[in-house]
Structures are given as C-alpha cells and as structure tokens.
C-alpha cells in the first residue's frame, strides 16, 4: 500500500472510536426516534477537535490532514450515522471558503464554524436540478452594490440549523454554455426573505438536519460573493473529490457498525442448540462482509491520502464512493438477515444502520453519476 497511518492517525482513530461507543451510541436510538439534533453531543465533540479536523489552525481548525477527517467520519458513523452526520457536516462547504474566500470572509465566517460555534452548509440542489448542477434556476440579479436572490433549494444539509449557507445562483442568464454564469454567495440565515423548512419523516440519518430553502428577494452585498463572478460551477467542481471521499468514509462506518452488530448477535444467538456463529452459513456471511469492508476502507483511505497530499483524485474518489456505498447497503442487509426477525424491529440498532445506509448511494452524486465519472476517466475524457 502506498500509505500508512501515522501514530497521530491511530491515536485519533482510537479517540474517535471511544467517543462513538461511550457518547454517540447511547443516544442513537432517541435521536433517531425523535429526529433530535444532538446539540449536547456536538458540544462534547468540539472539545476533541472532531468538528473541523482538516481546517488549518489559523482558521480555528485542528490542522490535520484530510485522511484524519475521513477517519473521524468513519469512526463516529460507526457509532451512529445520523449523529455523526450532524457532528461532522457542520463545516459542509468550508472548502469553497478556504480556497476562494477572501481573508476577511475566512475570519468572519470560517473561524466560528471551525471552532464549532456556527454551522454552515452548501445549497446547490434544486427541485429540478440534482445531478445536473449546471441546470440550477435560482437567480441573483444585481441592483446597485447588492444582489437580489430568488429561488428554491432542496435537500440542503444543515438548512434549518445553519448560521449561513453558500448559495449557488445564476448571475448570467444567457451564458454561451450552461455551466457558465453561476456564482457562489454567502447568505446569512437572518436576511429577510430567507425561509428554511425542515424536511421531516426521513428514511435515515434522522438526527441530522435537512431542509428546503426558499429565497424571496433576499438581498446580499457584493462582498458576499465567493471567488469569481459567474465561475461558481467551476469552483465547485474542484471539491467533489473531497465530498465523495467523505461520503465513502461514512459508508465504511455504516458497514462496520452494521457488521459489529451482526457479529455480536451471532455470538449470542442460539439455534438448534448452538450459537449461530458456529454455522458455516453465518461464518461465510461474516467473512464476505469483513472482506468487503476492508476493501472499501482501503479505497477510501487511498483517495483521502491523495487529497491530503494536494491531489484531486476524481476517479479514485468516485470509485471509493461507488464501492463503499454499495458495501454499506449490502453489509447492512446481511447484518439484518443474520438478526432474522429481530432485525426488523427498532429495538436492535441494525435496523437503523439498514435505513441509514441508502443515503450514501444518493448524495454527493448518485452511484450512476460515479460510474459516468469513472468511465469518462478510463476513456481519457477527464
């Protein structure tokens, strides 16, 4: 293998795993049942630098690398995917600020996010523009020194708890190509016309926040533009490798958490006078599950390692997300099967992992999108 975990990485993993087992897991059932945002757990996570492990220290983060961030995501998700998402996604969109934000923007917005005092998000998806990002219809029209934004965003992580969002809106309405003319804006939640409605009754990761955002004549100053005017789409494309690798880490954590539940149950459950772990059929399931998880982990760590060294591994990140998300779904399914009828009731955590697994095949680009990216890379088109 081209990389090896440092002692710092190993210690971080140990600390995150302990936090997941002692703090996250005991609260998982309640947070899932009531779709409760875990404010108290987040306060504890702040003390251990789990909010922003890869943001530089000068902006309030822990100053570690992206592999460290992937490890934190994996281990916290192993405890509970919903709570882990609420903890680790509070900085969602920070890469845009880090790379293209002005120094003033970083000090004003990024520092409080990295310290865990604020929450941010990135609003891209619209009711008619999901995988096709370039088709967004939200408009930002210039009036004097301000822009007036109108539109609707949906499936926005942290939408109703964020202190501000990075909103992607069209500023050129007749561009030569549809990918052009999109601009990124910082939009604070207290601006008039900003309406956030939480999306309820989610299938999984219920402790995390998801919302629909309506923007009605929201006025933002020109200084809230991130990067270059009308170049938002191209700025955004630089960060999908990071987002997809983070989701792959989440998927690995889900798979490992489901496996842990199944392995424990198989050692305790008896049938026909024996523990079911002694049956070859169960042993084969566990062997296949463990092998797939390790393969997914290595793909994910490889992509994270490349990012840590300044790379933008589009193909490797898509491979990691495609494979790890499938493994999460399949391992959760097999884990539930090992539980039998008990896996079908909420008393057992495996039911929750089963529901949580599916989202990893959907956000940050569906599995179909990942296959397109991988195939285009093989053909030399990207």
C-alpha positions as a Markdown table, in Angstrom:
| # | Residue | x | y | z |
|---|---|---|---|---|
| 1 | Unk | 0.0 | 0.0 | 0.0 |
| 2 | Unk | 1.3 | 3.5 | -0.8 |
| 3 | Unk | 0.3 | 5.0 | 2.5 |
| 4 | Unk | 0.4 | 4.1 | 6.1 |
| 5 | Unk | -1.4 | 5.5 | 9.1 |
| 6 | Unk | 0.8 | 7.7 | 11.3 |
| 7 | Unk | 0.8 | 7.4 | 15.1 |
| 8 | Unk | -1.3 | 10.6 | 15.1 |
| 9 | Unk | -3.9 | 8.9 | 12.9 |
| 10 | Unk | -4.0 | 5.8 | 15.0 |
| 11 | Unk | -4.5 | 7.8 | 18.2 |
| 12 | Unk | -7.2 | 9.9 | 16.5 |
| 13 | Unk | -9.0 | 6.7 | 15.5 |
| 14 | Unk | -8.8 | 5.3 | 19.0 |
| 15 | Unk | -10.2 | 8.5 | 20.5 |
| 16 | Unk | -13.0 | 8.8 | 17.9 |
| 17 | Unk | -14.0 | 5.2 | 18.4 |
| 18 | Unk | -14.2 | 5.6 | 22.2 |
| 19 | Unk | -16.3 | 8.7 | 21.7 |
| 20 | Unk | -18.6 | 6.9 | 19.4 |
| 21 | Unk | -19.0 | 4.0 | 21.8 |
| 22 | Unk | -19.4 | 6.0 | 25.0 |
| 23 | Unk | -21.2 | 9.1 | 23.9 |
| 24 | Unk | -22.8 | 8.6 | 20.5 |
| 25 | Unk | -24.2 | 5.1 | 20.6 |
| 26 | Unk | -26.1 | 5.5 | 23.9 |
| 27 | Unk | -28.0 | 8.5 | 22.4 |
| 28 | Unk | -28.6 | 7.0 | 18.9 |
| 29 | Unk | -32.0 | 5.4 | 19.4 |
| 30 | Unk | -33.5 | 8.5 | 21.0 |
| 31 | Unk | -32.1 | 10.9 | 18.4 |
| 32 | Unk | -33.3 | 8.7 | 15.5 |
| 33 | Unk | -36.8 | 8.1 | 17.0 |
| 34 | Unk | -37.5 | 11.8 | 17.6 |
| 35 | Unk | -35.3 | 13.2 | 14.8 |
| 36 | Unk | -33.4 | 15.1 | 17.5 |
| 37 | Unk | -30.5 | 17.3 | 16.6 |
| 38 | Unk | -27.7 | 16.3 | 19.0 |
| 39 | Unk | -26.7 | 19.7 | 20.4 |
| 40 | Unk | -25.2 | 18.2 | 23.6 |
| 41 | Unk | -23.1 | 15.7 | 21.8 |
| 42 | Unk | -21.8 | 18.4 | 19.4 |
| 43 | Unk | -20.6 | 20.4 | 22.4 |
| 44 | Unk | -18.6 | 17.3 | 23.6 |
| 45 | Unk | -17.2 | 16.7 | 20.1 |
| 46 | Unk | -15.9 | 20.3 | 19.9 |
| 47 | Unk | -13.6 | 19.6 | 22.9 |
| 48 | Unk | -11.9 | 16.8 | 20.9 |
| 49 | Unk | -11.5 | 18.7 | 17.6 |
| 50 | Unk | -13.9 | 16.5 | 15.8 |
| 51 | Unk | -15.8 | 19.4 | 14.1 |
| 52 | Unk | -13.0 | 20.6 | 11.8 |
| 53 | Unk | -10.0 | 18.2 | 11.9 |
| 54 | Unk | -8.7 | 19.3 | 8.5 |
| 55 | Unk | -9.2 | 23.0 | 8.6 |
| 56 | Unk | -5.9 | 24.9 | 9.3 |
| 57 | Unk | -5.3 | 26.0 | 12.9 |
| 58 | Unk | -5.0 | 29.7 | 11.8 |
| 59 | Unk | -8.8 | 29.5 | 11.0 |
| 60 | Unk | -9.8 | 27.6 | 14.1 |
| 61 | Unk | -9.5 | 24.0 | 12.9 |
| 62 | Unk | -7.3 | 21.2 | 14.2 |
| 63 | Unk | -4.8 | 21.5 | 11.4 |
| 64 | Unk | -4.7 | 17.8 | 10.5 |
| 65 | Unk | -4.9 | 16.3 | 7.0 |
| 66 | Unk | -7.9 | 15.0 | 5.0 |
| 67 | Unk | -7.1 | 11.4 | 5.9 |
| 68 | Unk | -7.7 | 12.4 | 9.6 |
| 69 | Unk | -11.0 | 13.8 | 8.6 |
| 70 | Unk | -12.0 | 10.6 | 6.9 |
| 71 | Unk | -11.0 | 8.6 | 10.0 |
| 72 | Unk | -13.2 | 10.8 | 12.2 |
| 73 | Unk | -16.2 | 10.5 | 9.9 |
| 74 | Unk | -15.8 | 6.7 | 9.7 |
| 75 | Unk | -15.4 | 6.1 | 13.4 |
| 76 | Unk | -18.2 | 8.5 | 14.5 |
| 77 | Unk | -20.5 | 7.0 | 11.9 |
| 78 | Unk | -19.7 | 3.5 | 13.2 |
| 79 | Unk | -21.4 | 4.7 | 16.4 |
| 80 | Unk | -24.5 | 6.2 | 14.7 |
| 81 | Unk | -24.7 | 7.6 | 11.2 |
| 82 | Unk | -27.3 | 10.3 | 11.9 |
| 83 | Unk | -25.5 | 11.8 | 14.9 |
| 84 | Unk | -22.1 | 11.5 | 13.1 |
| 85 | Unk | -23.5 | 13.5 | 10.2 |
| 86 | Unk | -24.8 | 16.2 | 12.5 |
| 87 | Unk | -21.3 | 16.5 | 14.1 |
| 88 | Unk | -19.0 | 16.2 | 11.0 |
| 89 | Unk | -21.1 | 18.0 | 8.4 |
| 90 | Unk | -21.3 | 21.3 | 10.3 |
| 91 | Unk | -18.5 | 22.5 | 8.1 |
| 92 | Unk | -20.1 | 21.4 | 4.9 |
| 93 | Unk | -19.0 | 23.8 | 2.1 |
| 94 | Unk | -15.9 | 25.1 | 4.0 |
| 95 | Unk | -13.6 | 24.1 | 1.2 |
| 96 | Unk | -15.1 | 26.8 | -1.0 |
| 97 | Unk | -14.3 | 29.4 | 1.6 |
| 98 | Unk | -10.8 | 28.1 | 2.2 |
| 99 | Unk | -9.8 | 28.1 | -1.4 |
| 100 | Unk | -11.7 | 31.0 | -2.9 |
| 101 | Unk | -12.8 | 33.2 | 0.1 |
| 102 | Unk | -11.2 | 36.4 | 0.9 |
| 103 | Unk | -9.2 | 36.7 | 4.1 |
| 104 | Unk | -12.0 | 38.9 | 5.5 |
| 105 | Unk | -14.6 | 36.2 | 4.7 |
| 106 | Unk | -12.5 | 33.5 | 6.3 |
| 107 | Unk | -12.1 | 35.4 | 9.5 |
| 108 | Unk | -15.7 | 36.4 | 9.7 |
| 109 | Unk | -17.4 | 33.1 | 8.6 |
| 110 | Unk | -14.9 | 30.2 | 8.6 |
| 111 | Unk | -13.3 | 30.8 | 12.0 |
| 112 | Unk | -16.6 | 30.5 | 14.1 |
| 113 | Unk | -17.6 | 27.4 | 12.0 |
| 114 | Unk | -14.2 | 25.7 | 12.6 |
| 115 | Unk | -14.4 | 26.4 | 16.3 |
| 116 | Unk | -17.9 | 24.8 | 16.4 |
| 117 | Unk | -19.7 | 27.9 | 17.3 |
| 118 | Unk | -21.5 | 28.3 | 14.0 |
| 119 | Unk | -23.0 | 25.9 | 11.4 |
| 120 | Unk | -22.7 | 26.3 | 7.7 |
| 121 | Unk | -24.0 | 24.5 | 4.6 |
| 122 | Unk | -23.8 | 24.5 | 0.9 |
| 123 | Unk | -27.1 | 25.0 | -1.1 |
| 124 | Unk | -26.8 | 23.6 | -4.6 |
| 125 | Unk | -29.6 | 21.1 | -5.2 |
| 126 | Unk | -33.0 | 22.3 | -6.5 |
| 127 | Unk | -36.3 | 20.6 | -7.2 |
| 128 | Unk | -35.4 | 20.3 | -10.9 |
| 129 | Unk | -31.6 | 20.3 | -10.6 |
| 130 | Unk | -29.9 | 17.5 | -8.7 |
| 131 | Unk | -27.2 | 15.6 | -10.5 |
| 132 | Unk | -27.3 | 18.2 | -13.3 |
| 133 | Unk | -25.8 | 21.1 | -11.2 |
| 134 | Unk | -25.5 | 23.4 | -14.2 |
| 135 | Unk | -29.3 | 23.5 | -14.6 |
| 136 | Unk | -30.0 | 25.5 | -11.4 |
| 137 | Unk | -32.6 | 28.2 | -11.8 |
| 138 | Unk | -32.1 | 30.3 | -8.7 |
| 139 | Unk | -31.4 | 33.8 | -9.8 |
| 140 | Unk | -29.2 | 36.6 | -8.4 |
| 141 | Unk | -29.8 | 39.9 | -10.0 |
| 142 | Unk | -27.5 | 42.9 | -9.3 |
| 143 | Unk | -29.1 | 46.1 | -8.0 |
| 144 | Unk | -26.6 | 48.7 | -7.1 |
| 145 | Unk | -24.0 | 47.2 | -4.7 |
| 146 | Unk | -26.2 | 44.3 | -3.8 |
| 147 | Unk | -27.6 | 41.1 | -5.4 |
| 148 | Unk | -31.3 | 40.1 | -5.0 |
| 149 | Unk | -31.7 | 36.3 | -4.9 |
| 150 | Unk | -34.8 | 34.4 | -5.7 |
| 151 | Unk | -35.2 | 30.6 | -5.9 |
| 152 | Unk | -35.7 | 27.3 | -4.1 |
| 153 | Unk | -33.1 | 24.8 | -2.8 |
| 154 | Unk | -34.0 | 21.4 | -1.5 |
| 155 | Unk | -32.3 | 18.5 | 0.4 |
| 156 | Unk | -30.0 | 21.0 | 2.0 |
| 157 | Unk | -27.8 | 19.6 | 4.8 |
| 158 | Unk | -28.0 | 21.9 | 7.9 |
| 159 | Unk | -30.5 | 24.1 | 6.1 |
| 160 | Unk | -32.6 | 24.9 | 9.2 |
| 161 | Unk | -29.8 | 25.0 | 11.7 |
| 162 | Unk | -27.1 | 26.8 | 9.7 |
| 163 | Unk | -26.0 | 30.3 | 10.6 |
| 164 | Unk | -25.3 | 30.9 | 6.9 |
| 165 | Unk | -25.3 | 28.9 | 3.6 |
| 166 | Unk | -23.2 | 29.1 | 0.5 |
| 167 | Unk | -25.9 | 29.6 | -2.1 |
| 168 | Unk | -25.3 | 28.9 | -5.8 |
| 169 | Unk | -27.3 | 31.1 | -8.1 |
| 170 | Unk | -27.3 | 32.2 | -11.7 |
| 171 | Unk | -25.9 | 35.6 | -12.4 |
| 172 | Unk | -25.6 | 35.4 | -16.1 |
| 173 | Unk | -29.0 | 34.4 | -17.7 |
| 174 | Unk | -27.8 | 33.9 | -21.3 |
| 175 | Unk | -24.3 | 32.3 | -21.0 |
| 176 | Unk | -22.6 | 30.7 | -24.0 |
| 177 | Unk | -22.6 | 27.4 | -22.1 |
| 178 | Unk | -25.0 | 26.4 | -19.3 |
| 179 | Unk | -22.1 | 25.6 | -17.0 |
| 180 | Unk | -21.1 | 29.3 | -17.0 |
| 181 | Unk | -22.9 | 32.1 | -15.3 |
| 182 | Unk | -23.3 | 30.6 | -11.8 |
| 183 | Unk | -22.0 | 32.4 | -8.7 |
| 184 | Unk | -21.5 | 31.4 | -5.1 |
| 185 | Unk | -22.9 | 33.7 | -2.4 |
| 186 | Unk | -22.6 | 33.7 | 1.4 |
| 187 | Unk | -26.2 | 34.1 | 2.6 |
| 188 | Unk | -26.9 | 34.5 | 6.4 |
| 189 | Unk | -30.0 | 33.0 | 7.8 |
| 190 | Unk | -31.3 | 36.2 | 9.3 |
| 191 | Unk | -31.6 | 38.0 | 6.0 |
| 192 | Unk | -35.2 | 39.0 | 5.2 |
| 193 | Unk | -36.8 | 36.6 | 2.7 |
| 194 | Unk | -34.7 | 33.5 | 3.8 |
| 195 | Unk | -37.1 | 30.7 | 4.8 |
| 196 | Unk | -35.9 | 27.3 | 5.9 |
| 197 | Unk | -38.4 | 24.4 | 6.3 |
| 198 | Unk | -37.0 | 21.1 | 7.8 |
| 199 | Unk | -37.7 | 18.0 | 5.7 |
| 200 | Unk | -39.3 | 15.6 | 8.1 |
| 201 | Unk | -40.0 | 11.8 | 8.1 |
| 202 | Unk | -36.7 | 11.0 | 6.5 |
| 203 | Unk | -35.9 | 7.3 | 6.0 |
| 204 | Unk | -32.5 | 7.5 | 7.7 |
| 205 | Unk | -29.8 | 9.7 | 9.3 |
| 206 | Unk | -32.7 | 11.3 | 11.2 |
| 207 | Unk | -30.5 | 13.1 | 13.8 |
| 208 | Unk | -29.0 | 15.3 | 11.1 |
| 209 | Unk | -30.8 | 18.3 | 9.6 |
| 210 | Unk | -32.2 | 18.5 | 6.1 |
| 211 | Unk | -34.3 | 21.3 | 4.8 |
| 212 | Unk | -35.8 | 23.1 | 1.9 |
| 213 | Unk | -34.7 | 26.7 | 1.5 |
| 214 | Unk | -36.9 | 29.4 | -0.1 |
| 215 | Unk | -35.3 | 32.7 | -1.1 |
| 216 | Unk | -37.7 | 35.6 | -1.7 |
| 217 | Unk | -35.9 | 38.8 | -2.7 |
| 218 | Unk | -33.0 | 38.1 | -0.4 |
| 219 | Unk | -30.5 | 40.9 | -0.6 |
| 220 | Unk | -26.8 | 40.3 | -0.1 |
| 221 | Unk | -23.9 | 42.7 | -0.6 |
| 222 | Unk | -21.5 | 42.2 | -3.4 |
| 223 | Unk | -18.8 | 41.5 | -0.8 |
| 224 | Unk | -20.6 | 38.2 | -0.1 |
| 225 | Unk | -19.5 | 36.7 | -3.4 |
| 226 | Unk | -17.1 | 33.8 | -3.1 |
| 227 | Unk | -14.5 | 33.6 | -5.8 |
| 228 | Unk | -15.1 | 35.0 | -9.3 |
| 229 | Unk | -18.4 | 36.2 | -10.6 |
| 230 | Unk | -20.1 | 33.6 | -12.8 |
| 231 | Unk | -17.4 | 31.0 | -12.1 |
| 232 | Unk | -19.2 | 29.2 | -9.2 |
| 233 | Unk | -19.7 | 25.9 | -11.1 |
| 234 | Unk | -16.1 | 25.6 | -12.0 |
| 235 | Unk | -15.1 | 26.5 | -8.4 |
| 236 | Unk | -17.5 | 23.8 | -7.1 |
| 237 | Unk | -16.2 | 21.1 | -9.3 |
| 238 | Unk | -12.8 | 21.2 | -7.6 |
| 239 | Unk | -14.3 | 19.9 | -4.3 |
| 240 | Unk | -16.4 | 17.0 | -5.3 |
| 241 | Unk | -13.5 | 14.6 | -4.7 |
| 242 | Unk | -13.4 | 15.7 | -1.1 |
| 243 | Unk | -17.1 | 15.4 | -0.6 |
| 244 | Unk | -17.3 | 12.0 | -2.2 |
| 245 | Unk | -14.4 | 10.6 | -0.2 |
| 246 | Unk | -16.1 | 11.9 | 2.9 |
| 247 | Unk | -19.3 | 10.0 | 2.0 |
| 248 | Unk | -17.2 | 6.9 | 1.2 |
| 249 | Unk | -15.8 | 7.2 | 4.8 |
| 250 | Unk | -19.4 | 7.5 | 6.1 |
| 251 | Unk | -20.4 | 4.4 | 4.1 |
| 252 | Unk | -17.4 | 2.4 | 5.6 |
| 253 | Unk | -18.5 | 3.5 | 9.1 |
| 254 | Unk | -22.1 | 2.3 | 8.4 |
| 255 | Unk | -20.9 | -1.0 | 7.1 |
| 256 | Unk | -18.6 | -1.5 | 10.0 |
| 257 | Unk | -21.2 | -0.6 | 12.5 |
| 258 | Unk | -23.7 | -3.0 | 11.0 |
| 259 | Unk | -21.1 | -5.7 | 10.9 |
| 260 | Unk | -20.3 | -5.1 | 14.6 |
| 261 | Unk | -24.0 | -5.6 | 15.5 |
| 262 | Unk | -24.2 | -8.8 | 13.4 |
| 263 | Unk | -21.0 | -10.3 | 14.8 |
| 264 | Unk | -22.1 | -9.7 | 18.4 |
| 265 | Unk | -25.6 | -11.0 | 17.8 |
| 266 | Unk | -24.3 | -14.2 | 16.0 |
| 267 | Unk | -22.1 | -14.9 | 19.1 |
| 268 | Unk | -25.1 | -14.6 | 21.4 |
| 269 | Unk | -28.0 | -16.0 | 19.5 |
| 270 | Unk | -28.6 | -19.8 | 19.7 |
| 271 | Unk | -30.5 | -22.0 | 17.3 |
| 272 | Unk | -30.7 | -25.8 | 17.2 |
| 273 | Unk | -28.6 | -25.9 | 20.4 |
| 274 | Unk | -25.7 | -24.0 | 19.1 |
| 275 | Unk | -24.6 | -20.3 | 18.7 |
| 276 | Unk | -25.4 | -19.3 | 15.2 |
| 277 | Unk | -21.8 | -18.1 | 14.7 |
| 278 | Unk | -20.8 | -21.8 | 14.7 |
| 279 | Unk | -22.8 | -22.4 | 11.5 |
| 280 | Unk | -20.8 | -22.3 | 8.3 |
| 281 | Unk | -23.6 | -20.3 | 6.5 |
| 282 | Unk | -23.2 | -17.5 | 9.1 |
| 283 | Unk | -19.4 | -17.7 | 9.0 |
| 284 | Unk | -19.4 | -17.3 | 5.2 |
| 285 | Unk | -21.6 | -14.2 | 5.5 |
| 286 | Unk | -19.3 | -12.6 | 8.1 |
| 287 | Unk | -16.2 | -13.4 | 6.1 |
| 288 | Unk | -17.6 | -11.8 | 2.9 |
| 289 | Unk | -18.8 | -8.8 | 4.9 |
| 290 | Unk | -15.4 | -8.3 | 6.6 |
| 291 | Unk | -13.6 | -8.6 | 3.3 |
| 292 | Unk | -15.8 | -6.1 | 1.5 |
| 293 | Unk | -15.5 | -3.6 | 4.4 |
| 294 | Unk | -11.7 | -3.7 | 4.3 |
| 295 | Unk | -11.6 | -3.3 | 0.6 |
| 296 | Unk | -13.9 | -0.3 | 0.8 |
| 297 | Unk | -11.8 | 1.2 | 3.6 |
| 298 | Unk | -8.6 | 0.9 | 1.6 |
| 299 | Unk | -10.2 | 2.6 | -1.4 |
| 300 | Unk | -11.4 | 5.4 | 0.8 |
| 301 | Unk | -8.2 | 5.9 | 2.6 |
| 302 | Unk | -6.3 | 5.9 | -0.7 |
| 303 | Unk | -8.4 | 8.7 | -2.0 |
| 304 | Unk | -8.2 | 10.6 | 1.3 |
| 305 | Unk | -4.4 | 10.1 | 1.3 |
| 306 | Unk | -4.1 | 11.6 | -2.2 |
| 307 | Unk | -6.3 | 14.6 | -1.2 |
| 308 | Unk | -4.0 | 15.1 | 1.9 |
| 309 | Unk | -1.1 | 15.5 | -0.5 |
| 310 | Unk | -2.7 | 18.1 | -2.6 |
| 311 | Unk | -4.3 | 15.9 | -5.2 |
| 312 | Unk | -7.8 | 16.0 | -6.7 |
| 313 | Unk | -8.4 | 12.3 | -7.3 |
| 314 | Unk | -11.7 | 12.4 | -9.2 |
| 315 | Unk | -11.6 | 8.8 | -10.3 |
| 316 | Unk | -10.4 | 7.3 | -7.0 |
| 317 | Unk | -12.9 | 9.3 | -5.1 |
| 318 | Unk | -15.8 | 8.1 | -7.3 |
| 319 | Unk | -14.5 | 4.5 | -7.1 |
| 320 | Unk | -14.4 | 4.8 | -3.3 |
| 321 | Unk | -17.9 | 6.3 | -3.0 |
| 322 | Unk | -19.4 | 3.9 | -5.6 |
| 323 | Unk | -17.9 | 0.8 | -3.9 |
| 324 | Unk | -18.2 | 1.8 | -0.3 |
| 325 | Unk | -21.8 | 2.9 | -0.6 |
| 326 | Unk | -22.7 | -0.4 | -2.2 |
| 327 | Unk | -20.9 | -2.3 | 0.6 |
| 328 | Unk | -22.7 | -0.3 | 3.2 |
| 329 | Unk | -26.1 | -1.2 | 1.8 |
| 330 | Unk | -25.2 | -4.9 | 1.2 |
| 331 | Unk | -23.5 | -5.4 | 4.6 |
| 332 | Unk | -26.4 | -3.7 | 6.4 |
| 333 | Unk | -28.7 | -6.1 | 4.5 |
| 334 | Unk | -26.7 | -9.2 | 5.5 |
| 335 | Unk | -26.4 | -7.9 | 9.1 |
| 336 | Unk | -30.2 | -7.6 | 9.3 |
| 337 | Unk | -30.6 | -11.1 | 7.8 |
| 338 | Unk | -28.3 | -12.6 | 10.5 |
| 339 | Unk | -30.6 | -11.0 | 13.1 |
| 340 | Unk | -33.6 | -12.6 | 11.5 |
| 341 | Unk | -37.0 | -11.3 | 12.7 |
| 342 | Unk | -35.3 | -9.3 | 15.4 |
| 343 | Unk | -33.5 | -7.2 | 12.8 |
| 344 | Unk | -36.9 | -5.9 | 11.7 |
| 345 | Unk | -37.8 | -4.1 | 14.9 |
| 346 | Unk | -36.3 | -0.9 | 16.2 |
| 347 | Unk | -35.1 | -2.4 | 19.4 |
| 348 | Unk | -32.0 | -3.5 | 17.5 |
| 349 | Unk | -29.5 | -1.0 | 16.1 |
| 350 | Unk | -29.1 | -3.0 | 12.9 |
| 351 | Unk | -32.5 | -1.7 | 11.7 |
| 352 | Unk | -31.2 | 1.8 | 11.9 |
| 353 | Unk | -28.0 | 1.1 | 10.1 |
| 354 | Unk | -30.1 | -0.6 | 7.3 |
| 355 | Unk | -32.1 | 2.6 | 6.8 |
| 356 | Unk | -29.1 | 4.9 | 7.1 |
| 357 | Unk | -27.0 | 3.0 | 4.5 |
| 358 | Unk | -29.1 | 4.0 | 1.4 |
| 359 | Unk | -28.3 | 7.7 | 1.6 |
| 360 | Unk | -24.7 | 7.1 | 0.7 |
| 361 | Unk | -25.7 | 5.9 | -2.7 |
| 362 | Unk | -27.6 | 9.2 | -3.3 |
| 363 | Unk | -25.9 | 12.4 | -2.1 |
| 364 | Unk | -22.7 | 13.9 | -3.4 |
| 365 | Unk | -23.6 | 12.3 | -6.7 |
| 366 | Unk | -25.6 | 9.1 | -7.2 |
| 367 | Unk | -24.0 | 5.8 | -8.0 |
| 368 | Unk | -24.9 | 6.3 | -11.6 |
| 369 | Unk | -23.0 | 9.6 | -11.7 |
| 370 | Unk | -20.0 | 7.9 | -10.1 |
| 371 | Unk | -20.0 | 5.3 | -12.9 |
| 372 | Unk | -20.1 | 8.0 | -15.5 |
| 373 | Unk | -17.1 | 9.8 | -14.0 |
| 374 | Unk | -15.1 | 6.6 | -13.7 |
| 375 | Unk | -15.9 | 5.6 | -17.3 |
| 376 | Unk | -15.0 | 9.0 | -18.6 |
| 377 | Unk | -11.7 | 8.9 | -16.7 |
| 378 | Unk | -10.9 | 5.5 | -18.3 |
| 379 | Unk | -11.7 | 6.9 | -21.7 |
| 380 | Unk | -9.3 | 9.9 | -21.1 |
| 381 | Unk | -12.2 | 12.4 | -21.2 |
| 382 | Unk | -11.5 | 14.0 | -17.8 |
